[in-house]
Amino acid sequence: MIMTKLQPSDTSRNALIGLEGKRAVITGGAGILGQAICRALAESGIQTAILDLNQEAATQLACQLQTQTGTRCIAANADVLCQESLEQARQIIEDELGPTDFLINAAGGNSPRATTGKEEITAENGGPTIADSFKETFFDLDQHGFQSVFDLNFLGTLLPSQVFGRGMVQRKAGVILNISSMNSFRPLTKIPAYSAAKASINNFTQWLAVHLAKTGVRVNAIAPGFFLTDQNRFLLTDRQTGEPTPRGLKIIANTPMGRYGHPDDLKGAVLFLLSDASAFITGVIMPIDGGYSAFGGV
Protein backbone atom coordinates (compact mmCIF):
# COMPACT_ATOMS: atom_id res chain seq x y z
CA MET A 1 0.00 0.00 0.00
CA ILE A 2 1.33 3.43 -0.95
CA MET A 3 0.76 6.04 1.71
CA THR A 4 0.40 9.62 0.57
CA LYS A 5 1.44 12.32 3.00
CA LEU A 6 -0.97 15.21 2.85
CA GLN A 7 0.62 18.65 2.83
CA PRO A 8 -1.30 21.24 4.82
CA SER A 9 -2.28 24.38 2.98
CA ASP A 10 -1.04 27.81 4.03
CA THR A 11 -4.49 28.47 5.49
CA SER A 12 -4.41 25.38 7.70
CA ARG A 13 -0.93 26.26 8.90
CA ASN A 14 -2.15 29.66 10.02
CA ALA A 15 -5.18 28.11 11.68
CA LEU A 16 -2.91 25.73 13.58
CA ILE A 17 -0.93 28.51 15.19
CA GLY A 18 -3.89 30.89 15.45
CA LEU A 19 -2.51 34.08 13.93
CA GLU A 20 -4.46 35.00 10.82
CA GLY A 21 -7.08 37.65 11.48
CA LYS A 22 -5.69 38.55 14.92
CA ARG A 23 -4.85 42.15 15.86
CA ALA A 24 -1.50 43.35 17.20
CA VAL A 25 -0.16 46.59 18.62
CA ILE A 26 3.57 47.18 18.47
CA THR A 27 5.27 50.12 20.18
CA GLY A 28 8.44 51.46 18.60
CA GLY A 29 7.30 49.77 15.40
CA ALA A 30 9.13 52.17 13.09
CA GLY A 31 12.55 51.26 14.53
CA ILE A 32 14.94 48.89 12.79
CA LEU A 33 13.95 45.80 14.77
CA GLY A 34 10.34 46.96 15.03
CA GLN A 35 10.02 47.16 11.25
CA ALA A 36 11.11 43.54 10.84
CA ILE A 37 8.59 42.42 13.45
CA CYS A 38 5.83 44.46 11.79
CA ARG A 39 6.58 42.77 8.49
CA ALA A 40 6.40 39.32 10.10
CA LEU A 41 3.04 40.20 11.62
CA ALA A 42 1.56 41.50 8.40
CA GLU A 43 2.89 38.57 6.37
CA SER A 44 1.14 36.24 8.84
CA GLY A 45 -2.20 37.97 8.35
CA ILE A 46 -2.12 39.82 11.67
CA GLN A 47 -3.77 43.23 11.48
CA THR A 48 -1.14 45.56 12.87
CA ALA A 49 -1.19 48.93 14.61
CA ILE A 50 2.23 50.56 14.53
CA LEU A 51 2.81 52.95 17.43
CA ASP A 52 5.72 55.34 17.24
CA LEU A 53 6.64 58.92 18.09
CA ASN A 54 7.71 59.25 14.46
CA GLN A 55 4.24 59.41 12.94
CA GLU A 56 5.53 59.90 9.41
CA ALA A 57 7.75 56.81 9.51
CA ALA A 58 5.01 54.69 11.10
CA THR A 59 2.45 55.80 8.48
CA GLN A 60 4.83 55.10 5.62
CA LEU A 61 5.58 51.62 6.98
CA ALA A 62 1.90 50.83 7.54
CA CYS A 63 0.99 51.82 3.98
CA GLN A 64 3.90 49.84 2.55
CA LEU A 65 3.07 46.68 4.46
CA GLN A 66 -0.63 46.86 3.68
CA THR A 67 0.11 47.25 -0.03
CA GLN A 68 2.63 44.41 -0.07
CA THR A 69 0.76 41.90 2.10
CA GLY A 70 -2.91 42.83 1.79
CA THR A 71 -3.17 42.82 5.60
CA ARG A 72 -4.73 45.81 7.33
CA CYS A 73 -2.05 47.99 8.91
CA ILE A 74 -2.47 51.38 10.56
CA ALA A 75 -0.21 53.88 12.30
CA ALA A 76 -0.81 55.79 15.51
CA ASN A 77 1.26 58.41 17.26
CA ALA A 78 1.90 57.57 20.90
CA ASP A 79 4.36 58.35 23.68
CA VAL A 80 5.03 55.17 25.67
CA LEU A 81 5.88 57.30 28.71
CA CYS A 82 2.48 59.03 28.74
CA GLN A 83 -0.55 57.01 29.79
CA GLU A 84 -2.97 59.57 28.35
CA SER A 85 -1.25 59.36 24.96
CA LEU A 86 -1.46 55.57 25.05
CA GLU A 87 -5.14 55.62 26.00
CA GLN A 88 -5.88 57.91 23.07
CA ALA A 89 -4.00 55.57 20.74
CA ARG A 90 -5.84 52.56 22.15
CA GLN A 91 -9.20 54.15 21.40
CA ILE A 92 -8.17 54.95 17.82
CA ILE A 93 -6.89 51.41 17.30
CA GLU A 94 -10.02 49.78 18.69
CA ASP A 95 -12.20 52.00 16.50
CA GLU A 96 -10.15 51.09 13.43
CA LEU A 97 -9.23 47.43 14.02
CA GLY A 98 -11.10 46.18 17.07
CA PRO A 99 -9.81 44.71 20.36
CA THR A 100 -6.09 44.01 20.69
CA ASP A 101 -4.98 40.37 20.80
CA PHE A 102 -1.21 40.93 20.97
CA LEU A 103 0.95 43.68 22.43
CA ILE A 104 4.62 43.83 21.48
CA ASN A 105 6.65 46.28 23.56
CA ALA A 106 9.45 47.14 21.14
CA ALA A 107 10.05 50.76 22.17
CA GLY A 108 13.43 51.16 23.83
CA GLY A 109 17.08 51.91 23.25
CA ASN A 110 20.27 53.37 24.66
CA SER A 111 21.83 56.83 24.58
CA PRO A 112 25.38 58.21 24.52
CA ARG A 113 24.41 60.27 27.60
CA ALA A 114 24.01 57.04 29.58
CA THR A 115 27.22 55.46 28.27
CA THR A 116 30.68 55.55 29.86
CA GLY A 117 33.72 56.30 27.73
CA LYS A 118 35.89 53.84 29.64
CA GLU A 119 35.06 50.15 30.00
CA GLU A 120 36.57 50.00 33.49
CA ILE A 121 38.57 51.98 36.03
CA THR A 122 42.14 50.74 36.37
CA ALA A 123 45.24 51.84 38.26
CA GLU A 124 46.37 53.57 35.05
CA ASN A 125 43.19 55.53 34.27
CA GLY A 126 41.72 56.12 37.73
CA GLY A 127 42.44 56.82 41.37
CA PRO A 128 42.40 59.85 43.67
CA THR A 129 45.91 60.98 42.77
CA ILE A 130 45.19 61.35 39.06
CA ALA A 131 43.55 64.55 37.85
CA ASP A 132 40.15 64.12 36.20
CA SER A 133 40.39 60.40 37.00
CA PHE A 134 36.65 59.84 36.95
CA LYS A 135 35.91 61.39 33.59
CA GLU A 136 34.06 59.06 31.23
CA THR A 137 33.43 56.57 34.05
CA PHE A 138 30.37 55.57 36.07
CA PHE A 139 30.96 58.51 38.41
CA ASP A 140 30.76 60.97 35.51
CA LEU A 141 27.44 59.71 34.11
CA ASP A 142 24.68 62.21 33.50
CA GLN A 143 21.77 61.50 35.86
CA HIS A 144 19.13 62.65 33.41
CA GLY A 145 20.63 60.59 30.61
CA PHE A 146 20.60 57.50 32.84
CA GLN A 147 17.01 58.17 33.92
CA SER A 148 15.80 58.70 30.35
CA VAL A 149 17.20 55.35 29.18
CA PHE A 150 15.77 53.49 32.17
CA ASP A 151 12.37 55.12 31.76
CA LEU A 152 12.17 54.50 28.03
CA ASN A 153 12.92 50.80 28.39
CA PHE A 154 11.13 49.93 31.63
CA LEU A 155 8.27 52.41 32.03
CA GLY A 156 7.88 52.30 28.25
CA THR A 157 7.02 48.61 28.68
CA LEU A 158 5.01 48.86 31.89
CA LEU A 159 2.58 51.58 30.76
CA PRO A 160 1.56 50.03 27.41
CA SER A 161 1.09 46.70 29.22
CA GLN A 162 -1.36 48.38 31.58
CA VAL A 163 -3.25 50.20 28.83
CA PHE A 164 -3.56 47.32 26.34
CA GLY A 165 -3.36 44.39 28.76
CA ARG A 166 -6.52 45.34 30.66
CA GLY A 167 -8.74 44.50 27.68
CA MET A 168 -6.96 41.18 27.16
CA VAL A 169 -7.68 40.17 30.74
CA GLN A 170 -11.32 41.18 30.36
CA ARG A 171 -11.58 39.02 27.20
CA LYS A 172 -9.57 36.21 28.88
CA ALA A 173 -7.13 35.90 25.97
CA GLY A 174 -4.03 37.62 24.64
CA VAL A 175 -0.25 37.78 24.58
CA ILE A 176 2.13 40.47 25.80
CA LEU A 177 5.61 40.13 24.30
CA ASN A 178 8.41 42.24 25.72
CA ILE A 179 11.79 42.99 24.16
CA SER A 180 14.64 42.30 26.56
CA SER A 181 18.31 41.96 25.59
CA MET A 182 21.26 39.64 25.96
CA ASN A 183 22.60 42.51 28.03
CA SER A 184 20.05 41.62 30.73
CA PHE A 185 21.80 38.29 31.41
CA ARG A 186 25.39 39.40 30.95
CA PRO A 187 25.80 43.14 31.65
CA LEU A 188 28.04 44.81 29.12
CA THR A 189 30.66 47.41 29.89
CA LYS A 190 29.86 51.07 29.17
CA ILE A 191 26.04 50.83 29.22
CA PRO A 192 24.85 50.49 32.84
CA ALA A 193 21.47 52.19 32.33
CA TYR A 194 20.50 49.95 29.43
CA SER A 195 21.77 46.88 31.30
CA ALA A 196 19.74 47.71 34.40
CA ALA A 197 16.61 48.54 32.41
CA LYS A 198 16.67 45.32 30.40
CA ALA A 199 17.33 43.24 33.51
CA SER A 200 14.22 44.84 34.97
CA ILE A 201 12.29 43.79 31.86
CA ASN A 202 13.15 40.14 32.58
CA ASN A 203 11.93 40.38 36.16
CA PHE A 204 8.80 42.28 35.14
CA THR A 205 8.03 39.74 32.40
CA GLN A 206 8.16 36.87 34.87
CA TRP A 207 6.21 38.78 37.52
CA LEU A 208 3.43 39.77 35.13
CA ALA A 209 3.30 36.27 33.64
CA VAL A 210 2.53 34.84 37.08
CA HIS A 211 0.10 37.65 37.89
CA LEU A 212 -1.92 36.98 34.73
CA ALA A 213 -1.39 33.22 34.38
CA LYS A 214 -4.96 32.26 35.24
CA THR A 215 -6.58 34.95 33.09
CA GLY A 216 -5.75 33.46 29.70
CA VAL A 217 -3.12 36.13 29.00
CA ARG A 218 0.49 35.01 28.46
CA VAL A 219 3.56 37.21 28.97
CA ASN A 220 6.96 36.39 27.48
CA ALA A 221 10.03 38.18 26.17
CA ILE A 222 12.73 37.76 23.57
CA ALA A 223 16.33 38.69 24.35
CA PRO A 224 18.14 39.68 21.15
CA GLY A 225 21.90 39.38 21.07
CA PHE A 226 23.84 41.85 18.97
CA PHE A 227 21.97 43.57 16.17
CA LEU A 228 23.19 46.79 14.58
CA THR A 229 20.61 49.51 15.33
CA ASP A 230 20.57 53.29 15.42
CA GLN A 231 21.01 53.15 19.21
CA ASN A 232 24.21 51.06 19.30
CA ARG A 233 25.89 51.79 15.97
CA PHE A 234 28.05 54.50 17.58
CA LEU A 235 29.57 51.83 19.86
CA LEU A 236 30.07 49.06 17.31
CA THR A 237 31.18 50.77 14.12
CA ASP A 238 33.58 53.61 13.36
CA ARG A 239 31.58 56.72 12.42
CA GLN A 240 33.90 57.62 9.55
CA THR A 241 34.99 54.28 8.07
CA GLY A 242 32.07 52.05 8.99
CA GLU A 243 34.56 49.38 10.11
CA PRO A 244 33.98 47.46 13.38
CA THR A 245 35.32 49.11 16.49
CA PRO A 246 37.47 47.06 18.90
CA ARG A 247 34.25 46.52 20.89
CA GLY A 248 32.47 45.28 17.77
CA LEU A 249 35.31 42.86 17.02
CA LYS A 250 35.09 41.44 20.55
CA ILE A 251 31.37 40.85 20.14
CA ILE A 252 31.80 38.96 16.88
CA ALA A 253 34.63 36.91 18.41
CA ASN A 254 32.33 35.87 21.26
CA THR A 255 29.34 35.05 19.08
CA PRO A 256 29.74 31.43 17.93
CA MET A 257 27.81 32.07 14.70
CA GLY A 258 30.36 34.79 13.90
CA ARG A 259 28.02 37.61 12.87
CA TYR A 260 25.60 40.24 14.06
CA GLY A 261 21.94 39.33 14.07
CA HIS A 262 19.77 40.41 11.15
CA PRO A 263 16.36 41.91 12.03
CA ASP A 264 14.65 39.05 10.18
CA ASP A 265 16.24 36.63 12.67
CA LEU A 266 13.62 37.76 15.19
CA LYS A 267 10.60 36.75 13.11
CA GLY A 268 10.33 33.06 13.94
CA ALA A 269 10.60 33.48 17.70
CA VAL A 270 8.08 36.34 17.73
CA LEU A 271 5.48 34.42 15.73
CA PHE A 272 6.01 31.29 17.84
CA LEU A 273 5.51 33.14 21.13
CA LEU A 274 2.39 34.88 19.82
CA SER A 275 0.86 31.74 18.39
CA ASP A 276 -1.13 28.88 19.83
CA ALA A 277 1.95 26.72 19.25
CA SER A 278 3.28 28.20 22.52
CA ALA A 279 -0.03 28.04 24.40
CA PHE A 280 1.58 26.51 27.53
CA ILE A 281 4.56 28.89 27.58
CA THR A 282 4.53 31.97 29.78
CA GLY A 283 7.19 33.81 31.79
CA VAL A 284 10.13 32.90 29.53
CA ILE A 285 12.87 35.13 28.13
CA MET A 286 14.07 33.56 24.88
CA PRO A 287 17.64 34.40 23.72
CA ILE A 288 18.10 35.14 20.02
CA ASP A 289 21.84 35.63 20.06
CA GLY A 290 23.76 33.38 17.68
CA GLY A 291 25.00 31.35 20.64
CA TYR A 292 26.51 34.28 22.58
CA SER A 293 24.90 33.24 25.88
CA ALA A 294 26.15 29.67 25.48
CA PHE A 295 29.81 30.56 24.86
CA GLY A 296 32.29 30.76 27.74
CA GLY A 297 34.96 32.55 25.73
CA VAL A 298 37.25 29.55 25.24
C-alpha positions in Angstrom: 0.0 0.0 0.0 1.3 3.4 -1.0 0.8 6.0 1.7 0.4 9.6 0.6 1.4 12.3 3.0 -1.0 15.2 2.9 0.6 18.6 2.8 -1.3 21.2 4.8 -2.3 24.4 3.0 -1.0 27.8 4.0 -4.5 28.5 5.5 -4.4 25.4 7.7 -0.9 26.3 8.9 -2.2 29.7 10.0 -5.2 28.1 11.7 -2.9 25.7 13.6 -0.9 28.5 15.2 -3.9 30.9 15.4 -2.5 34.1 13.9 -4.5 35.0 10.8 -7.1 37.7 11.5 -5.7 38.6 14.9 -4.8 42.2 15.9 -1.5 43.3 17.2 -0.2 46.6 18.6 3.6 47.2 18.5 5.3 50.1 20.2 8.4 51.5 18.6 7.3 49.8 15.4 9.1 52.2 13.1 12.6 51.3 14.5 14.9 48.9 12.8 14.0 45.8 14.8 10.3 47.0 15.0 10.0 47.2 11.3 11.1 43.5 10.8 8.6 42.4 13.5 5.8 44.5 11.8 6.6 42.8 8.5 6.4 39.3 10.1 3.0 40.2 11.6 1.6 41.5 8.4 2.9 38.6 6.4 1.1 36.2 8.8 -2.2 38.0 8.3 -2.1 39.8 11.7 -3.8 43.2 11.5 -1.1 45.6 12.9 -1.2 48.9 14.6 2.2 50.6 14.5 2.8 53.0 17.4 5.7 55.3 17.2 6.6 58.9 18.1 7.7 59.2 14.5 4.2 59.4 12.9 5.5 59.9 9.4 7.7 56.8 9.5 5.0 54.7 11.1 2.4 55.8 8.5 4.8 55.1 5.6 5.6 51.6 7.0 1.9 50.8 7.5 1.0 51.8 4.0 3.9 49.8 2.6 3.1 46.7 4.5 -0.6 46.9 3.7 0.1 47.3 0.0 2.6 44.4 -0.1 0.8 41.9 2.1 -2.9 42.8 1.8 -3.2 42.8 5.6 -4.7 45.8 7.3 -2.0 48.0 8.9 -2.5 51.4 10.6 -0.2 53.9 12.3 -0.8 55.8 15.5 1.3 58.4 17.3 1.9 57.6 20.9 4.4 58.4 23.7 5.0 55.2 25.7 5.9 57.3 28.7 2.5 59.0 28.7 -0.6 57.0 29.8 -3.0 59.6 28.4 -1.2 59.4 25.0 -1.5 55.6 25.1 -5.1 55.6 26.0 -5.9 57.9 23.1 -4.0 55.6 20.7 -5.8 52.6 22.2 -9.2 54.2 21.4 -8.2 55.0 17.8 -6.9 51.4 17.3 -10.0 49.8 18.7 -12.2 52.0 16.5 -10.1 51.1 13.4 -9.2 47.4 14.0 -11.1 46.2 17.1 -9.8 44.7 20.4 -6.1 44.0 20.7 -5.0 40.4 20.8 -1.2 40.9 21.0 1.0 43.7 22.4 4.6 43.8 21.5 6.7 46.3 23.6 9.4 47.1 21.1 10.0 50.8 22.2 13.4 51.2 23.8 17.1 51.9 23.2 20.3 53.4 24.7 21.8 56.8 24.6 25.4 58.2 24.5 24.4 60.3 27.6 24.0 57.0 29.6 27.2 55.5 28.3 30.7 55.6 29.9 33.7 56.3 27.7 35.9 53.8 29.6 35.1 50.2 30.0 36.6 50.0 33.5 38.6 52.0 36.0 42.1 50.7 36.4 45.2 51.8 38.3 46.4 53.6 35.1 43.2 55.5 34.3 41.7 56.1 37.7 42.4 56.8 41.4 42.4 59.8 43.7 45.9 61.0 42.8 45.2 61.4 39.1 43.6 64.6 37.8 40.1 64.1 36.2 40.4 60.4 37.0 36.6 59.8 37.0 35.9 61.4 33.6 34.1 59.1 31.2 33.4 56.6 34.1 30.4 55.6 36.1 31.0 58.5 38.4 30.8 61.0 35.5 27.4 59.7 34.1 24.7 62.2 33.5 21.8 61.5 35.9 19.1 62.6 33.4 20.6 60.6 30.6 20.6 57.5 32.8 17.0 58.2 33.9 15.8 58.7 30.3 17.2 55.3 29.2 15.8 53.5 32.2 12.4 55.1 31.8 12.2 54.5 28.0 12.9 50.8 28.4 11.1 49.9 31.6 8.3 52.4 32.0 7.9 52.3 28.3 7.0 48.6 28.7 5.0 48.9 31.9 2.6 51.6 30.8 1.6 50.0 27.4 1.1 46.7 29.2 -1.4 48.4 31.6 -3.2 50.2 28.8 -3.6 47.3 26.3 -3.4 44.4 28.8 -6.5 45.3 30.7 -8.7 44.5 27.7 -7.0 41.2 27.2 -7.7 40.2 30.7 -11.3 41.2 30.4 -11.6 39.0 27.2 -9.6 36.2 28.9 -7.1 35.9 26.0 -4.0 37.6 24.6 -0.2 37.8 24.6 2.1 40.5 25.8 5.6 40.1 24.3 8.4 42.2 25.7 11.8 43.0 24.2 14.6 42.3 26.6 18.3 42.0 25.6 21.3 39.6 26.0 22.6 42.5 28.0 20.1 41.6 30.7 21.8 38.3 31.4 25.4 39.4 31.0 25.8 43.1 31.7 28.0 44.8 29.1 30.7 47.4 29.9 29.9 51.1 29.2 26.0 50.8 29.2 24.8 50.5 32.8 21.5 52.2 32.3 20.5 49.9 29.4 21.8 46.9 31.3 19.7 47.7 34.4 16.6 48.5 32.4 16.7 45.3 30.4 17.3 43.2 33.5 14.2 44.8 35.0 12.3 43.8 31.9 13.2 40.1 32.6 11.9 40.4 36.2 8.8 42.3 35.1 8.0 39.7 32.4 8.2 36.9 34.9 6.2 38.8 37.5 3.4 39.8 35.1 3.3 36.3 33.6 2.5 34.8 37.1 0.1 37.7 37.9 -1.9 37.0 34.7 -1.4 33.2 34.4 -5.0 32.3 35.2 -6.6 35.0 33.1 -5.7 33.5 29.7 -3.1 36.1 29.0 0.5 35.0 28.5 3.6 37.2 29.0 7.0 36.4 27.5 10.0 38.2 26.2 12.7 37.8 23.6 16.3 38.7 24.4 18.1 39.7 21.1 21.9 39.4 21.1 23.8 41.9 19.0 22.0 43.6 16.2 23.2 46.8 14.6 20.6 49.5 15.3 20.6 53.3 15.4 21.0 53.1 19.2 24.2 51.1 19.3 25.9 51.8 16.0 28.0 54.5 17.6 29.6 51.8 19.9 30.1 49.1 17.3 31.2 50.8 14.1 33.6 53.6 13.4 31.6 56.7 12.4 33.9 57.6 9.5 35.0 54.3 8.1 32.1 52.0 9.0 34.6 49.4 10.1 34.0 47.5 13.4 35.3 49.1 16.5 37.5 47.1 18.9 34.2 46.5 20.9 32.5 45.3 17.8 35.3 42.9 17.0 35.1 41.4 20.6 31.4 40.9 20.1 31.8 39.0 16.9 34.6 36.9 18.4 32.3 35.9 21.3 29.3 35.1 19.1 29.7 31.4 17.9 27.8 32.1 14.7 30.4 34.8 13.9 28.0 37.6 12.9 25.6 40.2 14.1 21.9 39.3 14.1 19.8 40.4 11.2 16.4 41.9 12.0 14.7 39.1 10.2 16.2 36.6 12.7 13.6 37.8 15.2 10.6 36.7 13.1 10.3 33.1 13.9 10.6 33.5 17.7 8.1 36.3 17.7 5.5 34.4 15.7 6.0 31.3 17.8 5.5 33.1 21.1 2.4 34.9 19.8 0.9 31.7 18.4 -1.1 28.9 19.8 1.9 26.7 19.2 3.3 28.2 22.5 0.0 28.0 24.4 1.6 26.5 27.5 4.6 28.9 27.6 4.5 32.0 29.8 7.2 33.8 31.8 10.1 32.9 29.5 12.9 35.1 28.1 14.1 33.6 24.9 17.6 34.4 23.7 18.1 35.1 20.0 21.8 35.6 20.1 23.8 33.4 17.7 25.0 31.3 20.6 26.5 34.3 22.6 24.9 33.2 25.9 26.2 29.7 25.5 29.8 30.6 24.9 32.3 30.8 27.7 35.0 32.6 25.7 37.3 29.5 25.2 
